[in-house]
């Protein structure tokens, strides 16, 4: 019987691995720690590069040296061009425009013809009233003639009655004859009263007809539209051939001498403005050129929603081209300081709602809080936080503390 056996170590020539054990894996070197160190080193390098770019790269910007000088505190407010004396010329009768005598921009005097309406019907009405008036005048003449006739008959009856009374006293006539004379006298008196009443009625009718003539002439005159004031035509609402009804506006007229800029200001400034106070007007169409003026009227009512009041400022001269409703800005000088530190509006940079400016020190920008004073036309008075000779950034958008600044224009004394 043959017996199977495992070969021993001497026969196999080495160590024999039992068949039931798995092979051992080969050992590997650890690499996870090296990758983390590489990423950290890369992030650190990027951070240093970013910091070097942020704080080491010189930035180009605008700057100016703070100097003491005269400063005007100004109250500024928006407004629109308006007029204190203006008129909307309208029709008071219905009709078709046959003539339009003016256009936009024309100068006009009070009483000048603006437009003519078709007046055929009105002329016919006037002629009819004139004819009626003439008829009533003739009726008055006829009634007055009848009155004179009645007076003559009364005088005759009075004479006859007087003679009959003398005859009755002498017995030369009968009692019946005297009574006939008395009756004739009473009839003549009644006829005089009737004729006098007829004259009064005829005269009243004549007066009514005369008034009707005046009404017809007035209506005919209304067909001629006239300017109520001296001024300039600023708008034309109708054209020839248009049908107008009472109240229809044909043209708008304003007096150039009454043109004002009606500006709005916050109610907190109402105590700082007075009538006659000098001001300057800035119109959008005239760029940076200002027009001198003075306060003509101060409003006495505050808007309940905006809490603003109006001030009417009369310009000493109007721009070459102007228009009612044109936008502008009013600048009222409140106070002049001969020696003040001021900076441009654009130089103010807020940090946590606190005003400040970026000051240059050692070619770097540093935010400096400041105390602001009155506001001027384009600058603001600085009451604290700056000193004369400081160099500030006038365009601080994007600036940050420690930012390196290239040699900016305006920074040299």
Secondary structure, DSSP 8 states (H G I E B T S, - for coil): --------HHHHTS----TTS----------HHHHHHHHHHHHHHHHHHHHHHHHHS-B---EEE--EEEEEEEEEEEEEEEESSEEEEE-SS-EEEEEE---TT-EE-TT-EEEEE--HHHHHHHHHHHHHHHHHHHHHHHHHHHHHHHHHHHHHHHHHHHHHHHHHHHT-S-HHHHHHHHHHHHHHHHHHHHHHHHHHHHHHHHHHHHHHHHHHHHHHHHTEEE-SSSEEEEEE---TT-EE-TT-EEEEEE-GGGEEEEEEEEGGGGGG--TT-EEEEEEGGGTT-EEEEEEEEE-S---TTT-EEEEEEEESS--SS--TT-EEEEEEEEEEEEEEEEEEGGG-EEETTEEEEEEEETTEEEEEE-EEEEE-SSEEEEEES--TT-EEES--TT--TTEEB---TT---
